[in-house]
Amino acid sequence: MAYCHNLRSSDRVFKVEDQVIVLIPDSTNKLLKSWQGPSIVVQKCNLHSFLVKMPDNSTKHIHQNKLRHYIASSNSVNVLFEEEKEFVMLKLHQMLPKNLNSSKSSITSKLII
């Protein structure tokens, strides 16, 4: 049974200590699933499954089809101006120019006040 399932399995490379998100069903409805994480890969059990440490510190044996690499995103950027010694929080949309075809100099001129 596992052999047939693993034939259609995608090849993913996860290493120990990689941060991943895990697909876990939320209810009895199979269409209601959500990605939870970040979780940490603890051990590779076999070719297609891993032991994963969940955010609640439990450890689960999970097939690689239910794992994705975790990519952290940020909505703000710390900026240090030359005259100041404090970081200033700017939203990402405040830094982007209205015209994306403008040069890099216009971006830096908007950042340096």
SETIKOL-430062 format. One record per residue (C-alpha): residue number from 1; x, y, z. Coordinates in steps of 0.2 Angstrom, whole numbers, m for minus. Layout:
N
PT, NUM, X, Y, Z
...
***
This chain:
113
PT, 1, 0, 0, 0
PT, 2, 14, 12, 5
PT, 3, 24, 7, m11
PT, 4, 9, 13, m22
PT, 5, 7, 29, m13
PT, 6, 25, 33, m14
PT, 7, 26, 31, m32
PT, 8, 16, 47, m35
PT, 9, 25, 56, m21
PT, 10, 35, 71, m26
PT, 11, 53, 72, m23
PT, 12, 57, 85, m9
PT, 13, 73, 88, 0
PT, 14, 71, 91, 19
PT, 15, 86, 91, 31
PT, 16, 86, 90, 49
PT, 17, 83, 107, 58
PT, 18, 74, 113, 42
PT, 19, 59, 124, 46
PT, 20, 43, 117, 37
PT, 21, 24, 120, 37
PT, 22, 13, 105, 39
PT, 23, m4, 102, 31
PT, 24, m16, 97, 45
PT, 25, m35, 94, 43
PT, 26, m45, 106, 54
PT, 27, m62, 96, 55
PT, 28, m70, 81, 48
PT, 29, m73, 90, 31
PT, 30, m59, 85, 20
PT, 31, m59, 101, 11
PT, 32, m55, 111, 26
PT, 33, m36, 109, 29
PT, 34, m24, 122, 34
PT, 35, m5, 124, 35
PT, 36, 2, 125, 52
PT, 37, 19, 130, 58
PT, 38, 33, 134, 57
PT, 39, 38, 116, 63
PT, 40, 56, 109, 63
PT, 41, 62, 93, 55
PT, 42, 69, 82, 69
PT, 43, 73, 66, 59
PT, 44, 71, 57, 42
PT, 45, 62, 41, 45
PT, 46, 63, 34, 28
PT, 47, 64, 39, 10
PT, 48, 47, 48, 10
PT, 49, 43, 53, 29
PT, 50, 50, 63, 43
PT, 51, 48, 66, 61
PT, 52, 43, 84, 64
PT, 53, 42, 94, 80
PT, 54, 26, 104, 80
PT, 55, 24, 121, 88
PT, 56, 15, 113, 103
PT, 57, 32, 103, 106
PT, 58, 24, 87, 101
PT, 59, 33, 76, 88
PT, 60, 23, 68, 73
PT, 61, 28, 56, 59
PT, 62, 23, 65, 43
PT, 63, 24, 60, 25
PT, 64, 33, 73, 14
PT, 65, 18, 76, 3
PT, 66, 11, 86, 18
PT, 67, 26, 96, 21
PT, 68, 32, 112, 13
PT, 69, 48, 123, 16
PT, 70, 44, 138, 28
PT, 71, 48, 155, 21
PT, 72, 47, 169, 33
PT, 73, 40, 185, 27
PT, 74, 41, 203, 34
PT, 75, 29, 217, 31
PT, 76, 41, 230, 38
PT, 77, 59, 235, 36
PT, 78, 71, 243, 49
PT, 79, 80, 258, 42
PT, 80, 94, 267, 50
PT, 81, 97, 285, 44
PT, 82, 114, 292, 43
PT, 83, 110, 307, 55
PT, 84, 100, 296, 68
PT, 85, 105, 282, 79
PT, 86, 88, 274, 80
PT, 87, 79, 262, 69
PT, 88, 64, 268, 60
PT, 89, 50, 256, 55
PT, 90, 44, 258, 38
PT, 91, 30, 248, 30
PT, 92, 35, 239, 14
PT, 93, 23, 248, 3
PT, 94, 30, 265, 9
PT, 95, 47, 260, 2
PT, 96, 41, 255, m16
PT, 97, 40, 269, m29
PT, 98, 23, 272, m37
PT, 99, 31, 270, m54
PT, 100, 41, 253, m54
PT, 101, 50, 259, m70
PT, 102, 60, 272, m60
PT, 103, 78, 271, m56
PT, 104, 86, 265, m40
PT, 105, 91, 283, m36
PT, 106, 73, 288, m33
PT, 107, 70, 273, m21
PT, 108, 85, 278, m11
PT, 109, 80, 297, m11
PT, 110, 63, 292, m4
PT, 111, 72, 282, 10
PT, 112, 84, 295, 15
PT, 113, 75, 310, 22
***
